[in-house]
């Protein structure tokens, strides 16, 4: 992914300095993180519901 | 006119002096406050391992942890601080390119005797040395605490203290000199970057603990004849979980202490914070990334275990897995890496257990395995970033991070294994079987953890 500036020198950095700055990667990372959160809630609920069902009379 | 110019000049000089004083006081206070914050890490480890101990061992686990802290401070004062400044260029103890390393430099600032003693005690002209020493001494105490939890319920107190001194005042300090110093050879030759000490604190301490555990052996009853493992539950899971949360709180101080403040003679910049490598950083970067790391680690561990112990360990793993690059990761990526660390945590600990290693709190996995995972992940994502300030400096790269990870592993595992092996030869490593069965509190501690026992909770109100 690399350094987001043309020259590998910190003296040229005057703003954002994270990996992927200036590309689509930050948006992609944010989207993946959000999808993980939703997926975990779906899987977590399903697994908890299955366990709880065992105690149904 | 001349009088006005002279007056203005005097006012500018006064303003500059006042600004300098404010900056100096800010810098000193900044590091001073990291020290009590890092003591919270120690409080967390204390609660964590006392809760993970059975009731018959709860106080002896605490005594061991408290003693580690107590011995870490003076031994780090006696020689640990010297090691950090003396060793960056390797075993030659020569001066590095930044001119702040080598035996001569270390001897001029880090011995508690002779001329260098002026930097190792109260000095009205030196607002920096004491707070830097304090922050580093607390890093040392953290390494000892990491090892402490792994070896509970069967180690001898003095043997443990000797191991803690070797780890906290020597092994990790060499790792820090090599990989966490502007003159460190891992940095200047291989571009190693480990901002938040995932490798040089956590992995070194975790694999030191592994070396000790191999010689120490498992607790009685941990493994069956067929090699299968039994779960030995601690007496107080809530105490352990709260302890883990306290460690998380203390991490903010730990990571704050990894930052160099601006505007002082020893600062990298006049107007911005820097990492220990002289690369720029902001505290905002840390806020974004630490919080996302905690969250990602907890969520990853929850989905795989549903166990509060592993969830809070997941929070630690989240931070440790991203610590190397908290200065440059994007928060979304931090979350993803931390989430992956939370997922692999429990399976990695179970893998180790199946190999006959009884790590009572999962320290080898949380700190060792995840620490190295974090160092290598940074090589995957951050290749091309300059590792130091200045032109033509080495850049972060995957091979360099792998080499760094291998060195950190060796600096932890080898001394841990060798020193514990020597202690074992002299009968100073493990308590006798009868004492272990009776309980270490009965054998060692003239006090009771729960003199009235722990009754079950009263019935709820109607």
HADDOCK unambig.tbl for C-alpha pairs under 7 A between the chains (distance, minus, plus):
assign (segid A and resid 1 and name CA) (segid B and resid 381 and name CA) 5.77 0.50 0.50
assign (segid A and resid 1 and name CA) (segid B and resid 382 and name CA) 6.44 0.50 0.50
assign (segid A and resid 1 and name CA) (segid B and resid 383 and name CA) 6.78 0.50 0.50
assign (segid A and resid 2 and name CA) (segid B and resid 381 and name CA) 6.94 0.50 0.50
assign (segid A and resid 2 and name CA) (segid B and resid 382 and name CA) 5.30 0.50 0.50
assign (segid A and resid 2 and name CA) (segid B and resid 383 and name CA) 4.96 0.50 0.50
assign (segid A and resid 2 and name CA) (segid B and resid 384 and name CA) 4.68 0.50 0.50
assign (segid A and resid 2 and name CA) (segid B and resid 385 and name CA) 6.17 0.50 0.50
assign (segid A and resid 3 and name CA) (segid B and resid 382 and name CA) 7.00 0.50 0.50
assign (segid A and resid 3 and name CA) (segid B and resid 384 and name CA) 5.24 0.50 0.50
assign (segid A and resid 3 and name CA) (segid B and resid 385 and name CA) 4.79 0.50 0.50
assign (segid A and resid 8 and name CA) (segid B and resid 384 and name CA) 6.85 0.50 0.50
assign (segid A and resid 8 and name CA) (segid B and resid 385 and name CA) 6.36 0.50 0.50
assign (segid A and resid 8 and name CA) (segid B and resid 386 and name CA) 5.70 0.50 0.50
assign (segid A and resid 9 and name CA) (segid B and resid 386 and name CA) 6.08 0.50 0.50
assign (segid A and resid 9 and name CA) (segid B and resid 390 and name CA) 6.71 0.50 0.50
assign (segid A and resid 9 and name CA) (segid B and resid 391 and name CA) 6.10 0.50 0.50
assign (segid A and resid 10 and name CA) (segid B and resid 279 and name CA) 6.96 0.50 0.50
assign (segid A and resid 10 and name CA) (segid B and resid 386 and name CA) 6.95 0.50 0.50
assign (segid A and resid 10 and name CA) (segid B and resid 389 and name CA) 6.42 0.50 0.50
assign (segid A and resid 17 and name CA) (segid B and resid 328 and name CA) 6.38 0.50 0.50
assign (segid A and resid 18 and name CA) (segid B and resid 328 and name CA) 4.53 0.50 0.50
assign (segid A and resid 18 and name CA) (segid B and resid 329 and name CA) 5.37 0.50 0.50
assign (segid A and resid 18 and name CA) (segid B and resid 330 and name CA) 5.41 0.50 0.50
assign (segid A and resid 19 and name CA) (segid B and resid 328 and name CA) 6.32 0.50 0.50
assign (segid A and resid 19 and name CA) (segid B and resid 329 and name CA) 5.80 0.50 0.50
assign (segid A and resid 19 and name CA) (segid B and resid 330 and name CA) 6.10 0.50 0.50
assign (segid A and resid 19 and name CA) (segid B and resid 382 and name CA) 6.63 0.50 0.50
assign (segid A and resid 26 and name CA) (segid B and resid 330 and name CA) 6.74 0.50 0.50
assign (segid A and resid 26 and name CA) (segid B and resid 332 and name CA) 6.84 0.50 0.50
assign (segid A and resid 29 and name CA) (segid B and resid 332 and name CA) 4.78 0.50 0.50
assign (segid A and resid 29 and name CA) (segid B and resid 333 and name CA) 5.42 0.50 0.50
assign (segid A and resid 30 and name CA) (segid B and resid 332 and name CA) 4.60 0.50 0.50
assign (segid A and resid 33 and name CA) (segid B and resid 332 and name CA) 5.87 0.50 0.50
assign (segid A and resid 33 and name CA) (segid B and resid 335 and name CA) 6.40 0.50 0.50
assign (segid A and resid 33 and name CA) (segid B and resid 336 and name CA) 6.06 0.50 0.50
assign (segid A and resid 40 and name CA) (segid B and resid 303 and name CA) 6.49 0.50 0.50
assign (segid A and resid 44 and name CA) (segid B and resid 303 and name CA) 6.37 0.50 0.50
